[in-house]
């Protein structure tokens, strides 16, 4: 169990050090940011994504419900479903999944002999994300029992994002203390030269940035100040627009 948790966490951490040619995912609709990190870390052509199913209030807390859509999984493996949240170890949800002739995942009674928990068909499995902070990723993964096939699906129950012109940017929390972030962007030209501006505590700093050959922007951001926390804004400026987002970093006041 511990080894599998470490394996999944390693895959999640690897999202933060993607090769420069991260590929954007074609979104199912135009309202969900096409997060580039997931497809870039998938293997063997496997794909997994969240399908939003709405928001419900449970005991005064908003819960965002999702279903999973999976495809492209090779046959001959047994798969397990995992869940991970920032600051916590990966959690095993269920297993005994195998790929059918179409590459979709289905439960297997024979594989269940060696598993603690049998997954239902994925289109019948509903997952809920509650008490997530703005920018915090909700992440699940499907990994074969031999670790050779893996894919991760990331959603943002409370996205921090902005759009302007053809540009679309999103801020992802990398750490539970909100002192590390990744700024993702899509809609840029290949290798496009850009300017950025970050403002916090009444001070602004500008610098250069570059989209990769796929038109994807990825910038690692740390805490913009030495204090315990505060508010910041981040703007990306180019020929195709200048989206600007605002976020809280560090500890609450």
C-alpha positions as CSV (number, residue, x, y, z in Angstrom):
1,X,0.0,0.0,0.0
2,X,2.7,2.5,0.9
3,X,4.7,1.6,-2.2
4,X,1.7,2.2,-4.4
5,X,1.0,5.5,-2.6
6,X,4.5,6.7,-3.2
7,X,4.2,5.6,-6.9
8,X,1.1,7.7,-7.4
9,X,2.6,10.6,-5.6
10,X,5.6,10.4,-7.8
11,X,3.4,10.6,-10.8
12,X,1.6,13.7,-9.4
13,X,4.9,15.4,-8.5
14,X,6.1,14.7,-12.0
15,X,3.4,17.0,-13.3
16,X,5.4,19.9,-11.9
17,X,8.4,19.0,-14.0
18,X,6.9,18.3,-17.4
19,X,8.9,18.4,-20.5
20,X,8.6,21.7,-22.3
21,X,6.4,20.3,-25.0
22,X,3.4,19.8,-22.7
23,X,0.3,19.0,-24.8
24,X,-3.0,20.7,-24.2
25,X,-6.1,18.5,-23.8
26,X,-9.0,19.3,-26.1
27,X,-11.7,20.3,-23.7
28,X,-15.1,18.6,-23.7
29,X,-16.6,22.1,-23.7
30,X,-15.4,25.7,-23.9
31,X,-16.0,26.4,-20.2
32,X,-13.4,24.0,-18.7
33,X,-9.8,24.9,-18.9
34,X,-7.9,22.3,-21.0
35,X,-5.4,21.5,-18.4
36,X,-2.2,20.4,-20.2
37,X,-0.6,18.4,-17.3
38,X,-2.6,15.2,-17.4
39,X,-2.2,14.0,-21.0
40,X,1.5,14.8,-20.9
41,X,2.0,12.3,-18.0
42,X,-0.2,9.5,-19.4
43,X,1.4,6.4,-20.8
44,X,0.5,3.9,-23.5
45,X,-2.1,6.3,-25.0
46,X,-4.4,5.9,-21.9
47,X,-6.7,8.9,-21.1
48,X,-8.8,9.8,-18.1
49,X,-10.9,12.9,-17.5
50,X,-13.4,14.3,-15.0
51,X,-16.9,15.1,-16.2
52,X,-18.6,17.7,-13.9
53,X,-22.0,16.6,-12.7
54,X,-22.9,19.6,-10.7
55,X,-22.7,21.0,-7.2
56,X,-24.6,19.9,-4.1
57,X,-24.6,21.3,-0.5
58,X,-23.9,18.7,2.1
59,X,-24.2,19.8,5.8
60,X,-23.6,23.4,4.7
61,X,-20.5,22.5,2.6
62,X,-20.4,22.7,-1.2
63,X,-19.5,19.4,-2.9
64,X,-18.6,19.2,-6.5
65,X,-19.6,15.9,-8.1
66,X,-17.7,14.3,-11.0
67,X,-17.8,11.1,-13.0
68,X,-14.9,9.6,-14.9
69,X,-14.4,8.9,-18.5
70,X,-11.6,6.6,-19.5
71,X,-10.3,5.3,-22.8
72,X,-7.3,4.0,-24.6
73,X,-6.2,1.5,-21.9
74,X,-4.3,-1.5,-23.2
75,X,-5.5,-5.0,-22.4
76,X,-3.6,-7.5,-20.3
77,X,-3.3,-5.4,-17.2
78,X,-5.3,-5.0,-13.9
79,X,-5.9,-1.4,-12.9
80,X,-6.6,0.5,-9.6
81,X,-8.2,3.8,-9.0
82,X,-6.3,6.2,-6.6
83,X,-7.0,9.6,-5.2
84,X,-4.5,12.3,-3.9
85,X,-4.9,15.6,-2.2
86,X,-2.2,18.2,-1.5
87,X,-0.5,17.6,1.8
88,X,-1.9,14.0,2.2
89,X,-0.8,10.5,1.1
90,X,-2.4,8.9,-1.9
91,X,-5.5,6.9,-1.1
92,X,-6.5,3.7,-2.8
93,X,-10.2,3.8,-3.8
94,X,-10.9,0.5,-5.6
95,X,-9.4,-1.9,-8.0
96,X,-9.9,-5.0,-10.2
97,X,-10.5,-3.0,-13.4
98,X,-9.5,-4.3,-16.8
99,X,-9.7,-2.9,-20.3
100,X,-12.3,-4.2,-22.7
101,X,-11.9,-4.5,-26.5
102,X,-12.6,-0.7,-26.9
103,X,-10.0,0.4,-24.3
104,X,-12.6,1.3,-21.7
105,X,-12.2,0.1,-18.1
106,X,-14.7,-2.5,-16.7
107,X,-14.7,-4.5,-13.4
108,X,-13.4,-8.0,-13.5
109,X,-14.6,-10.7,-11.1
110,X,-11.5,-12.8,-11.7
111,X,-9.2,-9.9,-10.9
112,X,-11.3,-9.1,-7.8
113,X,-9.9,-12.3,-6.2
114,X,-6.7,-10.5,-5.5
115,X,-8.1,-7.0,-4.7
116,X,-9.5,-5.6,-1.5
117,X,-12.2,-3.6,-3.3
118,X,-13.9,-4.0,-6.7
119,X,-14.6,-0.9,-8.7
120,X,-18.0,-0.4,-10.3
121,X,-18.2,0.5,-13.9
122,X,-16.6,4.0,-14.1
123,X,-19.7,5.5,-15.7
124,X,-21.6,4.5,-12.5
125,X,-19.0,5.8,-10.1
126,X,-19.6,9.3,-8.7
127,X,-16.8,11.2,-6.9
128,X,-17.3,14.2,-4.7
129,X,-14.8,17.0,-4.0
130,X,-15.6,19.2,-0.9
131,X,-13.8,21.9,1.0
132,X,-11.3,22.6,-1.7
133,X,-9.4,25.9,-1.8
134,X,-9.4,28.2,-4.8
135,X,-6.8,26.8,-7.2
136,X,-6.4,23.5,-5.4
137,X,-6.4,20.5,-7.7
138,X,-8.8,17.5,-7.3
139,X,-6.8,14.6,-8.7
140,X,-7.4,10.9,-9.3
141,X,-5.3,8.4,-11.1
142,X,-5.7,5.0,-12.7
143,X,-2.5,2.9,-12.5
144,X,-1.8,-0.7,-13.5
145,X,-0.8,-3.0,-10.7
146,X,2.7,-3.3,-12.2
147,X,3.0,0.5,-12.5
148,X,3.7,0.4,-16.2
149,X,0.4,2.0,-17.4
150,X,-0.8,5.2,-15.7
151,X,-3.0,8.2,-16.3
152,X,-4.1,11.1,-14.1
153,X,-7.2,13.3,-14.2
154,X,-7.2,16.7,-12.6
155,X,-10.1,19.0,-12.0
156,X,-10.4,22.4,-10.2
157,X,-13.5,22.7,-8.1
158,X,-12.7,26.4,-7.5
159,X,-10.6,27.5,-10.5
160,X,-8.5,30.6,-10.5
161,X,-8.5,31.6,-14.1
162,X,-8.8,34.4,-16.6
163,X,-9.4,34.8,-20.3
164,X,-8.7,37.7,-22.7
165,X,-8.6,37.5,-26.4
166,X,-7.2,34.1,-27.4
167,X,-5.3,33.6,-24.1
168,X,-6.6,31.5,-21.2
169,X,-4.6,31.2,-18.0
170,X,-5.2,29.1,-14.8
171,X,-3.3,29.1,-11.5
172,X,-2.7,25.7,-9.8
173,X,-1.8,25.3,-6.1
174,X,1.3,23.1,-5.8
175,X,1.5,23.0,-2.0
176,X,-1.0,22.9,0.8
177,X,0.6,26.1,2.4
178,X,-0.2,28.1,-0.8
179,X,3.4,29.2,-1.2
180,X,4.0,27.4,-4.5
181,X,1.9,27.6,-7.7
182,X,2.1,26.9,-11.4
183,X,0.6,29.3,-13.9
184,X,-0.7,27.4,-16.9
185,X,-1.8,29.1,-20.1
186,X,-3.2,28.0,-23.5
187,X,-4.1,29.7,-26.7
188,X,-0.7,31.2,-27.3
189,X,1.3,31.0,-30.6
190,X,4.2,28.5,-30.7
191,X,7.2,29.9,-28.9
192,X,5.4,33.2,-28.4
193,X,7.3,36.0,-26.5
194,X,5.3,37.4,-23.6
195,X,5.5,39.8,-20.7
196,X,4.3,39.1,-17.2
197,X,3.4,41.3,-14.3
198,X,2.9,40.3,-10.7
199,X,1.6,42.7,-8.1
200,X,1.5,42.1,-4.3
201,X,1.8,44.3,-1.3
202,X,1.7,47.4,-3.4
203,X,4.8,46.4,-5.5
204,X,4.8,45.2,-9.1
205,X,7.5,43.3,-11.0
206,X,7.6,42.5,-14.7
207,X,9.5,39.9,-16.6
208,X,9.7,37.9,-19.8
209,X,7.9,34.6,-20.5
210,X,7.7,32.2,-23.5
211,X,5.1,29.7,-24.7
212,X,6.5,26.4,-25.8
213,X,6.3,24.9,-29.3
214,X,2.7,23.7,-28.6
215,X,1.5,27.1,-27.5
216,X,1.4,26.2,-23.8
217,X,2.6,28.5,-21.1
218,X,3.9,27.1,-17.8
219,X,5.5,29.3,-15.1
220,X,6.4,28.2,-11.6
221,X,5.6,30.8,-9.0
222,X,6.7,31.1,-5.4
223,X,5.4,33.3,-2.6
224,X,5.7,36.9,-3.8
225,X,6.8,38.2,-0.4
226,X,8.4,37.3,2.9
227,X,5.3,37.9,4.9
228,X,3.0,35.1,6.0
229,X,0.5,35.7,3.3
230,X,-1.5,38.1,1.2
231,X,-3.2,38.9,-2.1
232,X,-1.5,39.0,-5.5
233,X,-2.4,39.5,-9.1
234,X,-0.7,38.0,-12.1
235,X,-1.0,39.3,-15.7
236,X,0.2,37.8,-18.9
237,X,0.7,40.4,-21.7
238,X,1.0,39.6,-25.4
239,X,-0.3,40.4,-28.9
240,X,-3.3,38.1,-28.3
241,X,-4.6,39.5,-25.0
242,X,-3.7,40.3,-21.4
243,X,-5.5,38.1,-19.0
244,X,-5.1,38.9,-15.3
245,X,-6.1,36.9,-12.3
246,X,-6.1,37.6,-8.6
247,X,-5.3,35.0,-5.8
248,X,-4.6,34.6,-2.2
249,X,-1.2,33.1,-1.2
250,X,0.2,31.9,2.1
251,X,-1.7,31.9,5.3
252,X,-5.1,33.5,5.9
253,X,-5.0,36.9,7.7
